[in-house]
Amino acid sequence: MAKGLAADGWDVTVVDEDEDALGRLGPGWRGGFVVGHGMDVKVLERAGLAEADAAVVATDGDNTNLVIGQVLQKRYEIETVVVRVLDPARAKLYSDRGMSIVCPTQTAISDLLETVRAATPQASST
């Protein structure tokens, strides 16, 4: 995600609790990197969120992502905040409330359904 945005010309700073995550960005990484938790306001400020045009929130927890996303929208007034939510029901609830949500689980379900439907004859209703 970060590498893709940086390749598009965005000025990207990654926040991660795991310092080893910097190594996964590769030796050519020229963006910022802040070690810490995204729910820590001091970490967000070190990452430059006060001047951010956009943010992507993709920790391993839906609740954490949703809280951080709301903080970024309300406290830092970032207009474009995209939040990854794995639970389809929770993703729909927050999407219906105006948050920009990406739900990989729902995407996978939709793709699987589409693949099965395309590969098998239409089931007949009797």
Contacts in CASP RR format, 6 or more apart in sequence:
PFRMAT RR
TARGET T0000
AUTHOR 0000-0000-0000
METHOD contacts of the structure
MODEL  1
MAKGLAADGWDVTVVDEDEDALGRLGPGWRGGFVVGHGMDVKVLERAGLA
EADAAVVATDGDNTNLVIGQVLQKRYEIETVVVRVLDPARAKLYSDRGMS
IVCPTQTAISDLLETVRAATPQASST
1 56 0 8 1.000
1 58 0 8 1.000
2 12 0 8 1.000
2 14 0 8 1.000
2 25 0 8 1.000
2 31 0 8 1.000
3 25 0 8 1.000
3 29 0 8 1.000
5 12 0 8 1.000
5 56 0 8 1.000
6 12 0 8 1.000
6 29 0 8 1.000
6 30 0 8 1.000
6 31 0 8 1.000
10 54 0 8 1.000
11 31 0 8 1.000
12 31 0 8 1.000
12 32 0 8 1.000
13 31 0 8 1.000
13 32 0 8 1.000
13 33 0 8 1.000
13 34 0 8 1.000
13 47 0 8 1.000
13 48 0 8 1.000
14 21 0 8 1.000
14 22 0 8 1.000
14 25 0 8 1.000
14 31 0 8 1.000
14 32 0 8 1.000
14 33 0 8 1.000
14 34 0 8 1.000
15 34 0 8 1.000
15 36 0 8 1.000
15 37 0 8 1.000
15 38 0 8 1.000
15 43 0 8 1.000
15 44 0 8 1.000
15 47 0 8 1.000
16 22 0 8 1.000
16 33 0 8 1.000
16 34 0 8 1.000
16 35 0 8 1.000
16 36 0 8 1.000
17 35 0 8 1.000
17 36 0 8 1.000
17 37 0 8 1.000
18 35 0 8 1.000
19 35 0 8 1.000
21 33 0 8 1.000
22 29 0 8 1.000
22 33 0 8 1.000
23 29 0 8 1.000
25 33 0 8 1.000
32 47 0 8 1.000
34 43 0 8 1.000
34 46 0 8 1.000
34 47 0 8 1.000
36 43 0 8 1.000
37 43 0 8 1.000
38 44 0 8 1.000
38 59 0 8 1.000
38 64 0 8 1.000
38 68 0 8 1.000
39 64 0 8 1.000
39 67 0 8 1.000
39 68 0 8 1.000
39 71 0 8 1.000
41 71 0 8 1.000
41 75 0 8 1.000
44 71 0 8 1.000
44 72 0 8 1.000
44 76 0 8 1.000
49 55 0 8 1.000
49 72 0 8 1.000
49 76 0 8 1.000
49 78 0 8 1.000
50 76 0 8 1.000
52 72 0 8 1.000
52 76 0 8 1.000
52 78 0 8 1.000
53 78 0 8 1.000
53 79 0 8 1.000
53 80 0 8 1.000
54 78 0 8 1.000
54 79 0 8 1.000
54 80 0 8 1.000
54 81 0 8 1.000
54 82 0 8 1.000
55 69 0 8 1.000
55 72 0 8 1.000
55 78 0 8 1.000
55 80 0 8 1.000
55 81 0 8 1.000
55 82 0 8 1.000
56 81 0 8 1.000
56 82 0 8 1.000
56 83 0 8 1.000
56 84 0 8 1.000
57 65 0 8 1.000
57 68 0 8 1.000
57 69 0 8 1.000
57 72 0 8 1.000
57 81 0 8 1.000
57 82 0 8 1.000
57 83 0 8 1.000
57 84 0 8 1.000
58 65 0 8 1.000
58 83 0 8 1.000
58 84 0 8 1.000
59 65 0 8 1.000
59 68 0 8 1.000
61 86 0 8 1.000
62 85 0 8 1.000
62 86 0 8 1.000
62 87 0 8 1.000
62 90 0 8 1.000
65 83 0 8 1.000
65 84 0 8 1.000
65 85 0 8 1.000
66 83 0 8 1.000
66 85 0 8 1.000
66 90 0 8 1.000
66 94 0 8 1.000
66 99 0 8 1.000
68 83 0 8 1.000
69 81 0 8 1.000
69 83 0 8 1.000
69 99 0 8 1.000
70 99 0 8 1.000
72 78 0 8 1.000
72 81 0 8 1.000
73 81 0 8 1.000
73 99 0 8 1.000
80 100 0 8 1.000
81 99 0 8 1.000
81 100 0 8 1.000
82 100 0 8 1.000
82 101 0 8 1.000
82 102 0 8 1.000
83 94 0 8 1.000
83 99 0 8 1.000
83 100 0 8 1.000
83 101 0 8 1.000
83 102 0 8 1.000
84 101 0 8 1.000
84 102 0 8 1.000
84 103 0 8 1.000
84 104 0 8 1.000
85 91 0 8 1.000
85 94 0 8 1.000
85 101 0 8 1.000
85 102 0 8 1.000
85 103 0 8 1.000
86 103 0 8 1.000
86 104 0 8 1.000
86 105 0 8 1.000
87 103 0 8 1.000
87 105 0 8 1.000
88 103 0 8 1.000
88 105 0 8 1.000
88 106 0 8 1.000
88 109 0 8 1.000
91 101 0 8 1.000
91 102 0 8 1.000
91 103 0 8 1.000
91 105 0 8 1.000
91 106 0 8 1.000
92 103 0 8 1.000
94 101 0 8 1.000
95 101 0 8 1.000
END
